[in-house]
Amino acid sequence: MNIIFKDLFNKEPKEIIDDVYYYGSENAGDQFSEEEIREQYETIFDRVFKNGRQIYPEAFNEIAKKVVMLNLPYMEIACGPGFGITPFIKNLNPNIPSLITDACPYIVKYWNEYVKKNNCKGYMNFASFDNTNMPLKDNSIDVVTSFLGIGSTRINGDDDMKCLKELYRVLKKDGYVFTIESELEDYEMIDSIFKSANRCNYYHNPKVIGTLKERIEKAGFAIVETYNVGRYVTNAEDSEIAALAISQGKEFAWITNAYIFKK
Ligand SMILES: C[S@@+](CC[C@H](N)C(=O)[O-])C[C@H]1O[C@@H](n2cnc3c(N)ncnc32)[C@H](O)[C@@H]1O
């Protein structure tokens, strides 16, 4: 672990294996098995690392350019198998120090293995921890990046605020968050799909908890910039609820926005 990041942790990891810090968060994130991640390692890691995501590539590149211009160490949260904004950042400047994180230990294990094997580790460091309980000191991080990291944080509290509150705590004063996030286009319609299928709706109502922009501001951040990135209409294969929407003749869409905000 690069000294830049080593000094920012506020507690010892449960385990350090191959320089990756593990904080015992295997039950917090998406509970992928090691086999699932190994399969993705063999199928998508290389493509994602070299070309980045193929969904909204211009938006990812725009965000990456802004991160690179700051030229500060950054932390990618909930990197997932897609590696978030990092492929685009590394493509522009491979030497920016980064701390890449996800609650799922196998994701960081295999990304660490991938970058080592492909001689592109450079200044990349890896840790596995929960976004709602980050083992980091207050006011310690300059920049946070993510793709869907805030929206896909599991067990994020009834008001979906836990991750945002942690980000506010660990970010330095004047520190930045750059994230691309998706929100339901029409909550009421999704609710009606769940109701007519006699299923429990697991999405939170933005009229009750606030839109993501409202929650970012509620956490104490100032929005610097936000813009629409695209609209995605789900396919039946995307999820059970997407298949139900189609069977009910309804269109289930996600609206994706880029958010840049500051402490
Ligand atoms: C849909 S992916 C996010 C997309 C990802 N950034 C990408 O580029 O593919 C969701 C990720 O969030 C992680 N995650 C979910 N809850 C988390 C939490 N509480 N703390 C940290 N990571 C979490 C999951 O393990 C998973 O890898």
PDBQT file of the ligand as one rigid body, heavy atoms in Angstrom, charges set to zero:
ROOT
HETATM    1  C1  LIG A 301     -23.453  -2.344  -9.945  1.00  0.00    +0.000 C 
HETATM    2  S1  LIG A 301     -21.836  -2.453  -9.250  1.00  0.00    +0.000 S 
HETATM    3  C2  LIG A 301     -21.349  -0.803  -9.445  1.00  0.00    +0.000 C 
HETATM    4  C3  LIG A 301     -20.810  -0.658 -10.831  1.00  0.00    +0.000 C 
HETATM    5  C4  LIG A 301     -19.327  -0.687 -10.873  1.00  0.00    +0.000 C 
HETATM    6  N1  LIG A 301     -18.747   0.539 -10.360  1.00  0.00    +0.000 N 
HETATM    7  C5  LIG A 301     -18.851  -0.929 -12.281  1.00  0.00    +0.000 C 
HETATM    8  O1  LIG A 301     -18.168  -0.068 -12.862  1.00  0.00    +0.000 OA
HETATM    9  O2  LIG A 301     -19.148  -2.015 -12.774  1.00  0.00    +0.000 OA
HETATM   10  C6  LIG A 301     -22.193  -2.559  -7.603  1.00  0.00    +0.000 C 
HETATM   11  C7  LIG A 301     -20.960  -2.760  -6.725  1.00  0.00    +0.000 C 
HETATM   12  O3  LIG A 301     -21.225  -2.139  -5.481  1.00  0.00    +0.000 OA
HETATM   13  C8  LIG A 301     -20.634  -2.921  -4.485  1.00  0.00    +0.000 C 
HETATM   14  N2  LIG A 301     -21.285  -2.602  -3.218  1.00  0.00    +0.000 N 
HETATM   15  C9  LIG A 301     -22.576  -2.817  -2.874  1.00  0.00    +0.000 A 
HETATM   16  N3  LIG A 301     -22.782  -2.421  -1.600  1.00  0.00    +0.000 NA
HETATM   17  C10 LIG A 301     -21.593  -1.945  -1.133  1.00  0.00    +0.000 A 
HETATM   18  C11 LIG A 301     -21.174  -1.399   0.084  1.00  0.00    +0.000 A 
HETATM   19  N4  LIG A 301     -22.014  -1.279   1.123  1.00  0.00    +0.000 N 
HETATM   20  N5  LIG A 301     -19.895  -1.011   0.210  1.00  0.00    +0.000 NA
HETATM   21  C12 LIG A 301     -19.025  -1.130  -0.826  1.00  0.00    +0.000 A 
HETATM   22  N6  LIG A 301     -19.361  -1.653  -2.021  1.00  0.00    +0.000 NA
HETATM   23  C13 LIG A 301     -20.634  -2.052  -2.172  1.00  0.00    +0.000 A 
HETATM   24  C14 LIG A 301     -20.871  -4.329  -4.930  1.00  0.00    +0.000 C 
HETATM   25  O4  LIG A 301     -20.028  -5.273  -4.295  1.00  0.00    +0.000 OA
HETATM   26  C15 LIG A 301     -20.675  -4.220  -6.432  1.00  0.00    +0.000 C 
HETATM   27  O5  LIG A 301     -19.381  -4.556  -6.817  1.00  0.00    +0.000 OA
ENDROOT
TORSDOF 0
